[in-house]
């Protein structure tokens, strides 16, 4: 999915630049962004779903692992970004 996303961004930039002369920069960027969004949405729809949680996995353990408190412990970068923005 990462390769598809990077290829879509590169394609959107190329399409936006090629549409810039007939359209304005704003309209070309909007068309390229909408096209990339539709393309990624279609690819996500076509890809198979993945269920990474086995049948016997404890939902309580999953809840504790995904709690906001543990997410804050694992994400120092966004916290520093919020602190530096103020």
C-alpha positions in Angstrom: 0.0 0.0 0.0 2.9 2.3 0.6 4.2 1.8 -2.9 0.7 2.5 -4.3 0.5 5.7 -2.2 3.9 7.0 -3.3 3.1 6.2 -7.0 -0.2 7.9 -6.7 1.4 11.1 -5.2 4.0 11.1 -8.0 1.3 10.6 -10.6 -0.8 13.4 -9.0 2.1 15.8 -9.2 2.7 14.9 -12.8 -0.9 15.3 -13.8 -1.2 18.5 -11.9 1.8 20.0 -13.7 0.5 18.8 -17.1 -2.9 20.4 -16.4 -1.4 23.7 -15.2 -1.2 25.4 -18.6 -4.8 24.9 -19.8 -6.2 25.3 -16.2 -4.9 27.5 -13.5 -2.6 26.2 -10.9 -5.4 26.0 -8.3 -7.8 24.1 -10.6 -5.0 21.7 -11.8 -4.0 20.9 -8.2 -7.7 20.3 -7.3 -8.3 18.0 -10.2 -5.1 16.0 -9.5 -5.9 15.7 -5.8 -9.5 14.5 -6.5 -8.1 12.0 -9.1 -5.6 10.7 -6.6 -8.3 10.4 -3.9 -10.6 8.5 -6.2 -7.7 6.2 -7.3 -6.6 5.4 -3.7 -10.3 4.8 -2.7 -10.8 2.4 -5.6 -7.6 0.5 -4.8 -8.6 0.2 -1.1 -12.0 -1.1 -2.2 -10.4 -3.7 -4.4 -7.7 -4.9 -2.0 -8.7 -7.8 0.3 -9.4 -7.0 4.0 -6.9 -8.3 6.5 -8.0 -9.4 10.0 -4.8 -9.6 12.0 -6.6 -10.5 15.3 -7.0 -14.2 15.8 -10.2 -15.7 17.0 -9.0 -16.6 20.5 -7.4 -13.2 21.2 -8.6 -11.5 24.4 -10.5 -8.3 23.6 -9.5 -6.9 27.0 -5.9 -7.1 26.1 -6.6 -5.5 22.8 -8.4 -2.7 24.5 -5.6 -2.1 27.0 -3.0 -2.1 24.2 -4.9 0.5 22.2 -5.9 2.8 25.1 -5.1 6.5 24.8 -2.7 6.3 27.7 -0.5 3.8 26.0 -0.8 5.7 22.7 0.6 8.8 24.5 3.5 6.8 25.8 4.3 5.6 22.3 4.1 9.0 20.5 6.7 11.5 21.7 7.0 13.1 18.3 3.4 14.5 18.0 3.5 15.7 21.6 6.7 17.7 21.0 5.2 19.1 17.8 2.1 20.2 19.8 4.3 21.8 22.5 6.5 23.6 20.0 3.4 25.0 18.1 2.1 26.9 21.2 
